């Protein structure tokens, strides 16, 4: 087995040891996508308030923000250090990269879109790796930037194996 295969196997074993109900990855996958959209709504309400001068959009922003915080707490449990903010920004960046990928796909094609889609998926996978406690923020900080791409690929490979949004049991 390769080093990457060993790492994925080790993470799979960690996930298998989680108590029943401690991690519902099907639910959490859907929730993470909802959270991405709530973060995007916060951004849109902010920009709309600023562009139009209508401060009532800030009230909507606040309502959506409170909902997002409540729902994010369902996945980001007992955050260490800045894991809460890291998690929020990983989801936000993942969503933006997905949207850029979609725009590239419709205007320039798959080849140009794919790097954005991969980067977005890698960030989304890192969000789960942190929140499933498969990796700590300290472990991420220790790695050189050159190693980050390799680590992100491992997290993405793991997420492809363990998350199935269509599983309803």
N, C-alpha and C positions, 0 to 999 in steps of 0.2 A: 504494500500500500504506500502511496506517496505521502509526503509531509502534509500536503493539502488534504488528502483523504483521511489522514490520521486526525487532523484538526476537526474536520467535519464529523468524523466518528465520535470524537471526544465531546463535541457540542451536542450531538444527538443523544449521547448517554446522559449528559447533564439535563437535557429537556425531559428525557424519560423518567428521571428521578424526581421531577417536579410533582408536588402533591396534586391529586385530581382537583380540578377547578382552579388551580393556581395560575395556569396559563391556558386560555382557550384561544388558540391561535387563529382559528377560523373567525371567531368573533372579533379578535383584536385586529386582524387584517382589515375587516370591514370598518372597524372603529378608526383605524389609522387613516383610511381614505376619507372618512367623514371628517376627521380632525384636520386633514390637509385642506379640505374644502372650507371648513370653518375659519382656518387661518387666512385663506384667500378672501373670504367674506370680510374679515376684519380689515384686511388691506384695502379692499374695494370701498368699504364704508369710509375709511380714512381718506382715501384719495378723492372720493366723491364729495365729501364734506369740504375738503380743501379747494377743489376745482369749482364747486358751485357756491361756496360760502354758506351753504345751508348746514348749520350746526346740528340739526336734528339727526343727521346721519351718524353723528358721534354717539347719540343715544342708542342707535341700532348697533353700532360698533361695540359699545359696552355690553349690551345684552348678549351678543354673539360671543364676545370674549369670556363672559362668565360661563356660558354653556361650554365653550372650548376648555376652559380650566377644569370644570367639573368632569368632563369626559376624559381629558388627558390623564387625570388622576386614576382612572380605571386601568391604565396601562403603566404609567410612570409611578410606580409604587415605591415609597421610601427612597427618593432620589438622594444620591450622594454628591456632594459638591454642587456642580452646576448641571447635573444630569437633566433637571427639569427644562432648563433653557436650551441645553444641547438638543434634547429630544424635540422640542418645539421647532427649533431651527432646522434640524434634520428633515422633519416632515415638510416644513415650508420650502426648503430648497429642493427637496424631492419633487414636490408638486410643480414648482416653477420649471424645473428641468423637463418634467413630463410635458408641460404646456409648450415649452420651446420645441421639444421633440415633435409634438403634434403639428406645430406651425411649419417646421422644417419638412416634415413628412408631406404635408399638403402642397408645399411650394417647391421643394427641391428634391424630395424623394427619400427613400429608405436609408440610403448610404449616409446622407447628411444628418438624418434624424437619429440614427442608431446610437451615436456617442452620447447624445443627450438622454435618451431612454436608459442606456446602461448606467450613466452617472446617477440619474434619478433613482434607479432601482438599487444601486449600491448604497446610496444614502438611506433609503428606506430600510434596507437590510441591516445597516449599521444601527439604525434606531432600534430594531428588534434585538440585535446582539447586545446592545447596552441594557435594554429593559428586561431581557430574559436573564441578565447577569451572566451572559456567556463571555463577556469581556468587560473589564472595568475601564473607566476613563484613564486611570493611571497607566494601564497596559497600552492604551492607544497613544498616550503622550510619549511613552518610551520609544515607540517605533519611529524610525527615520521616515521622512516624507516619501522616500523611494519605496519603502515597504508598504505604505498605505494602500497603494493600488492592489497589491497582492492580497492584503488583509481584506479589503473590500470585496474582492472577487470570492474569497472564502465565505464571507458572510452571505453574499448573494447566492452562492451554491447551496449553502445551508438552508436559506429561506425557500429556495426552489424545492427542496426535498421535504420540508416540514409543514409548509403552509398550503392549505387547500381551501380556498374560499367557498367552494361548492359543497364541502362536507358539512352536513347539517345535523350531525349527532354529537 
